Amino acid sequence: MALRKEDAAKKGSVARFRPLAHAAARSRGSAALPSVLTFAVIVASGGLLLMIEKGMLSSVETPSPRGNGRSLSYLQNARDQAAVDVEAQIQREIRNRTMKIMCKQKNMPQNIWSLSPLKRKTLLQHILVNEEHRFLYCYVPKVACSNWKRMLKVLSGALENVDAKGKMDHKADLVFLGNMKPDEIRYRLRHYFKFMFVREPMTRLLSAYRNKFGEIQEYQKKYGPEIIRRYRPGYTAAEAAAGADVTFAEFVRYLLDEDPDRMNEHWMPMYNLCQPCAVQYDFVGTYERLQEDAAYVLEKVGAPPHIRYPERQSWYKPVTKETLHYYLCSVPQKLVWDLLPKYIIDFSFFGYSLPNTTTEYCRH
């Protein structure tokens, strides 16, 4: 979907990043917003301690350029892959440590029963259950959840294979934890393997915007008219009625006025959807390492060897770094910074860097 010209032209002068505490004070409905400085210290010290404790750097051997008659390119690829694996492991450990530290804060929920009824309902509606392999999966829309739901249907025998054609039914043949009795919920939370997957927050938001407002008429008709009436000066009756050309800047303005606990699931913060402090997941995978992390989960839950996580569909249009750069730099910088407090826990909790939208960066 093309951006409106006026939104693309509204690039302001360089705005200094406000201290997070100040931003948090302006945030509506946001609680326990961590300090960027605190998070940076956690990341830096956590990564260094991890490398010292586990000797990760010393364990990466540099192959001899003459060893075993292998070509230099093969050895370079092996060395590069080893470095990637080490980096991924360090990032995972940092993320786990950060989550544990943040979840120990007094104002963080320690179990699902300490959540408000609304938050608990949202959480339980997003946790899927597989009884045969004894695991719980909290799905996050726009983080490959359709393929994971397809995997659950295959594991339960409701679907023949992961490559089966046809539109995905997001409710049929799936077991939701929210449909169980309290004692059944407690037992599964205590004894089943629990996992979720996360994604860089701004990339996830852009993916939701491009999909729902660029391709799905149901969403255009449901949300488009209201967004246009509220955030487009001088809109025409035809524009409001159709709701089909919501710009990314208008979408961001709409999110600024939304309560994170009551948002549509496709742009609700990942933390609000899956409540990692209340559930204490055994594994948090990432969209950025989807195939590797999915393979680990399938092995961990004892899935049959012939069952594999599906490859990305050929028609799927991923959000690239260039695409994200274009959209973030095409809206007023202040809008992006004002939006961050609503998603700051997602950034800090799951180890993602804050986006760079400075004027200098956006020139490139």
C-alpha positions as CSV (number, residue, x, y, z in Angstrom):
1,M,0.0,0.0,0.0
2,A,1.4,3.4,-0.9
3,L,1.9,6.0,1.7
4,R,0.1,9.3,1.3
5,K,2.5,12.0,0.1
6,E,1.8,14.4,3.0
7,D,2.9,11.7,5.5
8,A,6.0,11.0,3.5
9,A,6.8,14.7,3.5
10,K,6.4,15.3,7.3
11,K,10.0,14.7,8.3
12,G,10.8,16.9,11.3
13,S,14.1,18.1,12.5
14,V,16.3,16.0,14.8
15,A,14.5,15.4,18.1
16,R,16.4,14.4,21.1
17,F,15.4,11.1,22.7
18,R,13.5,11.9,25.9
19,P,14.5,10.0,29.1
20,L,12.5,6.8,29.3
21,A,11.1,7.7,32.7
22,H,9.6,10.9,31.1
23,A,8.2,8.9,28.2
24,A,6.7,6.3,30.6
25,A,4.9,9.0,32.5
26,R,3.1,9.9,29.3
27,S,2.2,6.3,28.4
28,R,-1.4,5.4,28.8
29,G,-1.9,2.1,30.6
30,S,1.8,1.2,30.6
31,A,3.2,-0.2,33.9
32,A,6.6,-1.2,35.1
33,L,8.5,0.5,32.2
34,P,12.1,-0.5,32.6
35,S,14.9,2.0,32.2
36,V,16.9,1.9,29.0
37,L,20.1,2.5,31.0
38,T,19.2,-0.4,33.3
39,F,18.5,-2.6,30.4
40,A,21.8,-1.7,28.7
41,V,23.7,-2.6,31.9
42,I,21.9,-5.9,32.1
43,V,22.7,-6.7,28.5
44,A,26.3,-5.7,28.8
45,S,27.1,-7.4,32.1
46,G,24.9,-10.4,31.3
47,G,26.7,-11.0,28.0
48,L,30.2,-10.6,29.5
49,L,29.4,-12.8,32.5
50,L,28.0,-15.5,30.2
51,M,31.1,-15.5,28.0
52,I,33.3,-15.8,31.0
53,E,31.3,-18.5,32.8
54,K,30.8,-20.7,29.8
55,G,34.0,-20.0,27.9
56,M,32.0,-19.5,24.7
57,L,34.6,-17.5,22.9
58,S,37.5,-19.9,23.7
59,S,35.3,-22.8,22.6
60,V,35.1,-21.6,19.0
61,E,38.0,-23.2,17.3
62,T,39.5,-21.6,14.2
63,P,40.1,-24.4,11.6
64,S,43.5,-24.8,10.1
65,P,43.4,-23.5,6.4
66,R,45.1,-26.7,5.4
67,G,43.2,-29.1,7.6
68,N,41.5,-32.2,6.1
69,G,42.0,-31.0,2.6
70,R,38.9,-28.8,2.8
71,S,38.6,-25.7,0.8
72,L,39.2,-22.3,2.3
73,S,35.6,-21.3,1.5
74,Y,34.2,-24.3,3.3
75,L,36.3,-23.5,6.4
76,Q,35.2,-19.9,6.3
77,N,31.6,-20.9,6.1
78,A,32.0,-23.3,9.0
79,R,33.7,-20.5,11.0
80,D,31.0,-18.0,10.2
81,Q,28.3,-20.5,11.2
82,A,30.1,-21.2,14.5
83,A,30.2,-17.5,15.2
84,V,26.5,-17.1,14.4
85,D,25.6,-20.0,16.7
86,V,27.6,-18.6,19.5
87,E,26.1,-15.1,19.1
88,A,22.6,-16.7,19.1
89,Q,23.3,-18.6,22.3
90,I,24.6,-15.5,24.0
91,Q,21.6,-13.5,22.9
92,R,19.3,-16.2,24.2
93,E,21.0,-16.3,27.5
94,I,20.9,-12.5,27.8
95,R,17.2,-12.5,27.0
96,N,16.6,-15.3,29.6
97,R,18.6,-13.4,32.3
98,T,16.8,-10.1,31.5
99,M,13.4,-11.8,31.8
100,K,14.3,-13.4,35.1
101,I,15.6,-10.1,36.6
102,M,12.6,-8.1,35.4
103,C,10.1,-10.7,36.6
104,K,11.5,-10.4,40.1
105,Q,10.3,-6.8,40.4
106,K,7.5,-6.4,43.0
107,N,5.0,-5.1,40.5
108,M,5.3,-8.0,38.1
109,P,2.8,-10.8,38.3
110,Q,4.1,-14.1,39.6
111,N,1.3,-16.4,38.4
112,I,-1.7,-16.1,36.1
113,W,-4.1,-15.9,39.1
114,S,-2.5,-12.6,40.1
115,L,-3.5,-11.1,36.7
116,S,-6.6,-8.9,36.3
117,P,-9.6,-10.8,34.8
118,L,-9.1,-9.1,31.5
119,K,-5.4,-9.9,31.3
120,R,-5.9,-13.5,32.3
121,K,-8.6,-14.0,29.8
122,T,-6.4,-12.6,27.0
123,L,-3.6,-14.8,28.0
124,L,-5.6,-18.0,28.3
125,Q,-7.2,-17.3,24.9
126,H,-3.7,-17.4,23.4
127,I,-2.3,-20.5,24.9
128,L,-2.8,-23.7,22.9
129,V,-2.5,-27.1,24.4
130,N,-1.1,-30.4,22.9
131,E,-1.9,-33.3,25.2
132,E,0.0,-36.0,23.5
133,H,3.3,-34.2,23.6
134,R,2.5,-32.3,26.8
135,F,3.3,-28.7,25.8
136,L,1.7,-25.3,25.8
137,Y,2.3,-22.7,23.1
138,C,1.3,-19.1,23.5
139,Y,0.7,-17.7,20.0
140,V,1.5,-14.2,19.0
141,P,-0.1,-13.0,15.8
142,K,2.4,-11.9,13.1
143,V,5.0,-14.2,14.6
144,A,4.5,-17.2,12.4
145,C,1.6,-18.3,14.5
146,S,-0.4,-19.8,11.5
147,N,2.4,-22.3,10.8
148,W,2.6,-23.2,14.5
149,K,-1.2,-23.8,14.6
150,R,-0.7,-25.9,11.5
151,M,2.0,-27.9,13.3
152,L,-0.4,-28.5,16.3
153,K,-3.0,-29.8,14.0
154,V,-0.6,-32.2,12.4
155,L,0.7,-33.4,15.8
156,S,-2.9,-34.0,17.0
157,G,-3.8,-35.8,13.7
158,A,-6.4,-33.2,12.6
159,L,-4.2,-32.3,9.6
160,E,-2.4,-34.7,7.3
161,N,0.8,-32.7,6.8
162,V,2.2,-29.2,7.2
163,D,2.0,-28.5,3.5
164,A,-1.8,-29.2,3.3
165,K,-3.5,-26.6,1.1
166,G,-6.5,-24.5,2.1
167,K,-7.3,-21.5,4.3
168,M,-6.1,-21.7,7.8
169,D,-8.9,-22.1,10.4
170,H,-7.5,-20.4,13.6
171,K,-10.1,-22.0,15.9
172,A,-11.1,-25.5,14.6
173,D,-9.2,-28.6,15.9
174,L,-7.2,-26.5,18.4
175,V,-7.4,-26.9,22.2
176,F,-7.2,-23.6,24.2
177,L,-6.1,-23.5,27.8
178,G,-8.9,-21.0,28.5
179,N,-11.5,-23.6,27.9
180,M,-10.2,-25.8,30.8
181,K,-11.1,-25.8,34.5
182,P,-8.8,-24.0,36.9
183,D,-7.3,-27.3,38.3
184,E,-6.6,-28.5,34.7
185,I,-5.0,-25.2,33.9
186,R,-2.8,-25.3,37.0
187,Y,-1.7,-28.8,36.3
188,R,-0.6,-28.1,32.7
189,L,1.1,-24.9,33.6
190,R,3.1,-26.8,36.2
191,H,4.0,-29.9,34.2
192,Y,3.9,-29.1,30.5
193,F,6.7,-27.6,28.4
194,K,5.8,-24.0,27.7
195,F,7.1,-21.9,24.8
196,M,6.3,-18.8,22.8
197,F,7.9,-16.9,19.9
198,V,8.7,-13.2,19.6
199,R,9.7,-10.8,16.9
200,E,11.3,-7.3,16.6
201,P,8.3,-5.1,17.7
202,M,8.3,-2.5,15.0
203,T,8.7,-5.1,12.3
204,R,5.8,-7.0,13.7
205,L,3.6,-3.8,13.8
206,L,4.5,-3.0,10.2
207,S,3.7,-6.6,9.1
208,A,0.3,-6.2,10.8
209,Y,-0.3,-2.9,9.1
210,R,0.6,-4.1,5.6
211,N,-1.4,-7.3,5.9
212,K,-4.6,-6.0,7.7
213,F,-4.9,-2.6,6.0
214,G,-3.3,-3.5,2.7
215,E,-4.9,-6.9,2.0
216,I,-7.8,-7.7,4.3
217,Q,-11.1,-5.9,3.5
218,E,-12.6,-7.0,6.8
219,Y,-10.0,-5.0,8.7
220,Q,-10.2,-2.1,6.3
221,K,-14.0,-1.8,6.9
222,K,-13.8,-2.5,10.7
223,Y,-11.0,-0.1,11.6
224,G,-10.4,2.1,8.5
225,P,-13.4,4.5,8.7
226,E,-12.8,5.3,12.4
227,I,-9.1,5.9,11.9
228,I,-9.7,8.2,8.9
229,R,-12.3,10.2,10.7
230,R,-10.1,10.7,13.7
231,Y,-6.7,11.3,12.2
232,R,-7.2,12.6,8.7
233,P,-7.9,16.3,8.4
234,G,-10.2,17.2,5.5
235,Y,-11.2,13.6,4.8
236,T,-14.0,13.0,2.3
237,A,-17.1,11.0,3.0
238,A,-16.0,8.5,0.3
239,E,-12.6,8.0,2.0
240,A,-14.2,7.4,5.4
241,A,-16.8,5.0,4.1
242,A,-14.2,2.9,2.3
243,G,-11.5,2.9,4.9
244,A,-9.2,1.3,2.4
245,D,-6.3,3.7,2.3
246,V,-5.2,4.1,6.0
247,T,-1.6,5.4,6.0
248,F,1.1,4.1,8.3
249,A,1.2,7.5,10.1
250,E,-2.5,7.3,10.7
251,F,-2.2,3.8,12.0
252,V,0.6,4.9,14.4
253,R,-1.6,7.8,15.7
254,Y,-4.4,5.3,16.3
255,L,-2.1,3.1,18.3
256,L,-1.1,6.0,20.5
257,D,-4.7,6.4,21.7
258,E,-5.2,2.7,22.3
259,D,-5.1,0.9,25.6
260,P,-2.5,-1.9,25.3
261,D,-4.7,-4.3,27.3
262,R,-7.6,-3.8,24.9
263,M,-5.9,-3.7,21.5
264,N,-6.5,-6.0,18.6
265,E,-4.3,-9.1,19.1
266,H,-2.4,-8.3,15.9
267,W,-0.9,-5.2,17.4
268,M,-1.2,-5.8,21.1
269,P,2.2,-5.9,22.8
270,M,3.7,-9.4,22.9
271,Y,4.2,-9.1,26.7
272,N,0.5,-8.4,27.2
273,L,-0.5,-11.3,25.0
274,C,1.6,-14.0,26.7
275,Q,2.5,-12.6,30.2
276,P,5.9,-14.3,30.5
277,C,6.3,-13.4,34.2
278,A,3.0,-15.0,35.1
279,V,3.7,-18.1,32.9
280,Q,7.5,-18.5,33.1
281,Y,8.1,-20.1,29.7
282,D,10.6,-22.8,29.3
283,F,11.7,-21.5,25.9
284,V,11.3,-18.2,24.1
285,G,12.1,-18.5,20.4
286,T,12.5,-15.7,17.9
287,Y,11.1,-15.0,14.4
288,E,14.6,-14.1,13.4
289,R,15.9,-17.6,14.0
290,L,12.6,-19.3,13.3
291,Q,13.7,-22.5,11.6
292,E,16.5,-23.3,14.2
293,D,14.3,-22.4,17.2
294,A,11.4,-24.4,15.8
295,A,13.5,-27.4,15.3
296,Y,14.7,-27.2,18.9
297,V,11.1,-27.0,20.2
298,L,10.0,-30.0,18.0
299,E,12.9,-32.1,19.3
300,K,12.2,-31.0,22.9
301,V,8.6,-32.0,22.9
302,G,9.3,-35.3,21.2
303,A,7.7,-34.7,17.9
304,P,8.1,-37.5,15.3
305,P,11.2,-37.1,13.2
306,H,9.2,-36.9,9.9
307,I,7.4,-33.8,11.2
308,R,9.1,-30.6,10.3
309,Y,8.4,-26.9,10.6
310,P,7.0,-25.6,7.2
311,E,9.1,-23.4,5.0
312,R,7.9,-19.9,4.3
313,Q,5.2,-19.7,1.7
314,S,6.3,-18.4,-1.7
315,W,3.7,-15.7,-1.8
316,Y,4.7,-14.3,1.6
317,K,6.2,-10.8,1.4
318,P,8.6,-10.4,4.4
319,V,9.3,-7.1,6.0
320,T,12.9,-6.3,5.2
321,K,15.2,-3.9,6.9
322,E,14.9,-1.6,3.9
323,T,11.1,-1.7,4.1
324,L,11.1,-1.0,7.8
325,H,13.5,1.9,7.3
326,Y,11.2,3.4,4.6
327,Y,8.1,3.3,6.7
328,L,9.6,4.5,10.0
329,C,11.4,7.3,8.2
330,S,8.3,8.4,6.3
331,V,6.3,9.4,9.4
332,P,7.1,12.3,11.8
333,Q,9.9,11.2,14.2
334,K,7.9,12.3,17.2
335,L,5.2,9.8,16.4
336,V,7.6,6.9,16.6
337,W,9.2,8.0,19.8
338,D,5.7,8.6,21.4
339,L,4.7,5.1,20.4
340,L,7.7,3.4,22.0
341,P,6.4,3.5,25.6
342,K,3.6,1.2,24.6
343,Y,6.0,-1.4,23.3
344,I,9.1,-0.7,25.5
345,I,8.6,-3.8,27.6
346,D,8.7,-5.9,24.4
347,F,11.9,-4.3,23.3
348,S,13.6,-4.6,26.7
349,F,12.1,-7.9,27.8
350,F,13.0,-9.8,24.6
351,G,16.3,-8.1,23.9
352,Y,15.6,-5.9,20.8
353,S,17.3,-2.6,20.1
354,L,15.2,0.6,19.9
355,P,14.7,1.7,16.3
356,N,16.9,4.5,14.9
357,T,14.8,7.2,13.2
358,T,17.2,10.1,13.5
359,T,17.3,12.5,10.5
360,E,20.8,11.5,9.7
361,Y,19.9,7.8,9.6
362,C,16.8,8.4,7.6
363,R,18.7,10.2,4.9
364,H,20.4,6.9,3.9
